Amino acid sequence: MTPVEAITLGEKAIIITLLLSAPLLLIGMAVGLLIAIFQATTQIQEMTLTFVPKIFAVMLAMLFFSSWMLIKLTDYTRELIMSLPDIIR
């Protein structure tokens, strides 16, 4: 395996990781922002108020995006396994 191939494998792994985590992180961030605006507006400063809605939102997003995430991860794994003979040579 050449250094270029190793860098390419690492790059693809980082890209798939970012791609799979982006929807969940963005939804969590959006819900957190909405809750922060609500807390600032009503002057309710309860720390636990932010966690429960974020957890539910991320869980719902995970249910919604899980099939897409599984397809992406399966495609990446299939591509990686198919390229093993070229990597090991």
TORLODREN-73242 format. One record per residue (C-alpha): residue number from 1; x, y, z; residue in one letter. Coordinates in steps of 0.001 Angstrom, whole numbers, plus 500000, padded with zeros to 6 digits. Each point is the difference from the previous one (the first is absolute). Example, Ala and Ser with C-alpha at 12.3 -4.5 7.8 and 13.67 -1.06 7.14 Angstrom:
+-----+--------+--------+--------+------+
:  nr :   east :  north :     up : rest :
+-----+--------+--------+--------+------+
:   1 : 512300 : 495500 : 507800 :    A :
:   2 : 501370 : 503440 : 499340 :    S :
+-----+--------+--------+--------+------+
//
This chain:
+-----+--------+--------+--------+------+
:  nr :   east :  north :     up : rest :
+-----+--------+--------+--------+------+
:   1 : 500000 : 500000 : 500000 :    M :
:   2 : 501386 : 503349 : 499000 :    T :
:   3 : 499681 : 503093 : 502141 :    P :
:   4 : 497577 : 501481 : 497466 :    V :
:   5 : 497702 : 496983 : 500347 :    E :
:   6 : 500133 : 500249 : 503787 :    A :
:   7 : 499148 : 503695 : 499879 :    I :
:   8 : 497135 : 499293 : 497592 :    T :
:   9 : 498587 : 497339 : 502349 :    L :
:  10 : 500213 : 502388 : 502935 :    G :
:  11 : 498420 : 502791 : 497992 :    E :
:  12 : 497072 : 497795 : 498969 :    K :
:  13 : 499515 : 498865 : 503617 :    A :
:  14 : 499922 : 503596 : 501240 :    I :
:  15 : 497584 : 501046 : 497255 :    I :
:  16 : 497586 : 497155 : 500741 :    I :
:  17 : 500199 : 500771 : 503718 :    T :
:  18 : 499175 : 503669 : 499413 :    L :
:  19 : 497248 : 499104 : 497558 :    L :
:  20 : 498334 : 497580 : 502419 :    L :
:  21 : 500244 : 502248 : 503044 :    S :
:  22 : 499025 : 503291 : 498328 :    A :
:  23 : 496184 : 499587 : 500008 :    P :
:  24 : 499886 : 499010 : 503664 :    L :
:  25 : 502371 : 502756 : 501069 :    L :
:  26 : 498170 : 502660 : 497983 :    L :
:  27 : 496624 : 499015 : 501417 :    I :
:  28 : 501412 : 499955 : 503523 :    G :
:  29 : 501515 : 503426 : 499424 :    M :
:  30 : 496756 : 501414 : 498588 :    A :
:  31 : 497947 : 498701 : 502918 :    V :
:  32 : 502589 : 501341 : 502441 :    G :
:  33 : 499822 : 503413 : 498346 :    L :
:  34 : 496207 : 500045 : 500177 :    L :
:  35 : 500080 : 499032 : 503666 :    I :
:  36 : 502642 : 502651 : 500719 :    A :
:  37 : 497801 : 502648 : 498337 :    I :
:  38 : 497015 : 498764 : 502030 :    F :
:  39 : 502026 : 500127 : 503217 :    Q :
:  40 : 501284 : 503489 : 499248 :    A :
:  41 : 496502 : 501206 : 499185 :    T :
:  42 : 498333 : 498550 : 503081 :    T :
:  43 : 503045 : 500407 : 502274 :    Q :
:  44 : 499738 : 496352 : 501057 :    I :
:  45 : 503541 : 498883 : 500734 :    Q :
:  46 : 499480 : 496308 : 500671 :    E :
:  47 : 503009 : 498003 : 498774 :    M :
:  48 : 498121 : 496704 : 499643 :    T :
:  49 : 497435 : 501620 : 497695 :    L :
:  50 : 502432 : 499812 : 497087 :    T :
:  51 : 500867 : 496306 : 500251 :    F :
:  52 : 496642 : 498242 : 499728 :    V :
:  53 : 498741 : 501718 : 496808 :    P :
:  54 : 503430 : 499582 : 498369 :    K :
:  55 : 500047 : 496299 : 500828 :    I :
:  56 : 496510 : 499493 : 498577 :    F :
:  57 : 500804 : 502025 : 496875 :    A :
:  58 : 503202 : 498064 : 499340 :    V :
:  59 : 498188 : 496697 : 500608 :    M :
:  60 : 497286 : 500968 : 497512 :    L :
:  61 : 502629 : 501115 : 497507 :    A :
:  62 : 501813 : 496704 : 500473 :    M :
:  63 : 496774 : 498114 : 499290 :    L :
:  64 : 499370 : 502143 : 496921 :    F :
:  65 : 503549 : 499869 : 498602 :    F :
:  66 : 500946 : 496467 : 501096 :    S :
:  67 : 499173 : 498323 : 496684 :    S :
:  68 : 502032 : 502576 : 498064 :    W :
:  69 : 502859 : 499718 : 502476 :    M :
:  70 : 499973 : 496219 : 499771 :    L :
:  71 : 500054 : 500125 : 496202 :    I :
:  72 : 502958 : 502411 : 500019 :    K :
:  73 : 501901 : 497921 : 502553 :    L :
:  74 : 499288 : 496763 : 498124 :    T :
:  75 : 501159 : 501522 : 496708 :    D :
:  76 : 503187 : 501264 : 501630 :    Y :
:  77 : 500684 : 496617 : 501609 :    T :
:  78 : 499329 : 498155 : 496742 :    R :
:  79 : 502355 : 502346 : 498137 :    E :
:  80 : 502670 : 499537 : 502674 :    L :
:  81 : 499733 : 496201 : 499941 :    I :
:  82 : 500095 : 499926 : 496198 :    M :
:  83 : 503178 : 502086 : 500020 :    S :
:  84 : 501809 : 497714 : 502469 :    L :
:  85 : 501814 : 497990 : 497303 :    P :
:  86 : 501436 : 503228 : 498596 :    D :
:  87 : 501004 : 501217 : 503458 :    I :
:  88 : 501706 : 496785 : 501123 :    I :
:  89 : 502038 : 499442 : 496825 :    R :
+-----+--------+--------+--------+------+
//
